[in-house]
Amino acid sequence: MRPLILARTADPARTRALAAAGAHPLLARLWAARGLEQAGPTEWAALIPPARLGCVDQAGELLADAIQAGRRLLIVADYDCDGATACAVAVRALREMGARVDFLVPNRFETGYGLSPAVVELACRHPAGKPDLLVTVDNGIASIEGVAAARDAGIEVIVTDHHLPGPDLPDALAIVNPNQAGCGFPSKHLAGVGVIFYVMLALRAALRARGVLPPKGGPKLEAYADLVALGTVADVVRLDANNRLLVGQGLRRIRQGRMQAGLAALFEVAGRDPARAGTDDLGFALGPRINAAGRMADMSLGIHCLLEDDPGRALELARALDEINRERRVRETVMRDEALAQLDATAQALAASVCVWQPGWHQGVIGLVASRLKETYWRPALAFAPDDGDTLRGSGRSIPEVHLRDALDLVSKRLPGAILQFGGHAMAAGLTLRTAAFDDFSRQFDAAVRTLGGRESFEPRLDTDGSLEPDYLTVETAGLLADQIWGAGFPPPLFQDRFRVLHQRLLKDRHLKLFLERDGLRLDAIWFNHADPLPDAIEAVYRLDCNTWGGRSSVQLLIEDARDAA
């Protein structure tokens, strides 16, 4: 679908204030257009204090008690990159503070998401021994039955999570979640790894107060900023000021070469340069390789990679993750093509939503298929794969106009008994559905989308930052922009200008290589995955990039959209 192109507006007074405070003039304009009133400090001292996160001090004290009593701890992680990095932060930090700790990650194909009774059974038979205390990371807020099963087994639970709570909460010793009722933490967008990082800060403070650690002693938790950055970016949470600080600190350490051996290995197998690391590297190179383990096999492999200190062994694990990711790509391509063919042959492609499933689909890849369908049709999309018995496992992705979890909640009320369980966010959610209810569910989901979205169809938007001054079409500007923290809720800049097409050709039969001219300035450009030729004059939406080849760097435009400007 051709997007509607809109230009962001930057308040002139705010732009001038940012520039007067020392911001680069271009950054001042871009930041002002994203609502910033001040650049904001980027050092650790500006981090929102842990004490403002509800129940975090209580969790810290409980963990301190457990460590001093020599109790056995077990981290129960989610099987995505946020969960894996959160687990690695927890295990590394707890071990440094003297804890007896191991981890357990659910298998999405066997025990499902979160701390379920089945996971509690596995915990009781863990090779490291039955734990005294379970600590969930990036899950647990909906694990009412799982927490009850743990307590029945004589195991206490601390929940750390960031997902939206339901009406009832688990009966845990402590729940740390910035989104639970009554929590006044200003940043509601912490990822799971951010939440457990705060818990570790509180634990260190508790041990210092007890004299177990020296007043300024204990582990340097900032050493885990690379893991926090990776999980935060990979989970696509909003990069508010606090999250940008966390991600910025992590990228700083990565660029300086001070990262975990597993991250260094992942950069190597991905062919990315850590000295020039940006959020794209974390979100599109490292994150998918960690996620592939949870999607296709066992996330324990990804966690072991992040916990490994030996560079050689870390590289072996990273290569294994890379191979799993290649398998994931092949499976995703096949399923996506099957889904598109199915929709092209049905009237549902014209509906307000997309719901698809096929018998042979892989549960670990349906979320990616849903994401592709959402982008293709620009409407909320759900993809399902067969589960055990007479149920389907579904994963969905949405657009800004429709809160996906709310849509599923509405369907669950309108179609009682069809959805066995569901959960998630505004933009992503998962569910288990009775197979026999699929057709009725699809109709009710489409109706819910229309109700919540307030319309019959949706139009994608491409928000730009307007024209880029010709003086900024340089390698230096591309480097300046690449050094900034962009991501969800703080999108990277897109510019819109008119160009004359001097020359164009196809690369590998799928990418359009362009030679453009603007105001006498000649520029290289490329439009990936676009093979149709362009007219002589175009209006292009583009990103600024630095292309390095043969030791020489030049500016390059990455085209996002181009139209006839005649």
Salt bridges, closest charged atoms under 4 A:
GLU37 OE2 - ARG14 NH2 3.50
GLU43 OE2 - ARG252 NH2 3.28
GLU61 OE1 - ARG210 NH2 2.65
ASP65 OD1 - ARG210 NH2 2.70
ASP82 OD2 - HIS162 NE2 3.35
ASP138 OD1 - HIS162 NE2 2.95
GLU156 OE1 - ARG151 NE 3.25
ASP161 OD1 - HIS163 ND1 2.70
ASP171 OD2 - ARG151 NH1 3.08
ASP235 OD2 - HIS162 NE2 3.34
ASP281 OD1 - ARG272 NH1 2.67
ASP309 OD1 - ARG92 NH2 2.94
GLU316 OE1 - ARG313 NH1 2.98
ASP322 OD1 - ARG289 NE 2.80
ASP322 OD2 - ARG326 NH2 3.13
GLU332 OE1 - ARG328 NH1 2.46
GLU332 OE2 - ARG372 NE 2.74
ASP337 OD1 - ARG336 NH2 3.37
GLU375 OE2 - LYS374 NZ 2.74
ASP387 OD2 - ARG393 NH2 3.02
ASP406 OD1 - HIS403 ND1 3.59
ASP409 OD2 - LYS413 NZ 2.65
ASP440 OD1 - ARG443 NH2 2.42
ASP446 OD2 - ARG450 NE 2.74
GLU456 OE1 - ARG450 NH1 1.89
ASP463 OD1 - ARG461 NH2 2.69
ASP465 OD2 - ARG8 NH1 2.95
ASP465 OD2 - ARG34 NH2 2.92
GLU469 OE1 - ARG29 NH2 3.47
ASP497 OD1 - ARG518 NH2 3.29
GLU517 OE1 - ARG500 NE 3.42
ASP519 OD2 - ARG518 NE 3.64
GLU539 OE1 - ARG498 NE 3.00
GLU560 OE2 - ARG543 NE 2.99
ASP561 OD1 - ARG2 NH2 3.54
ASP561 OD1 - ARG563 NE 2.81
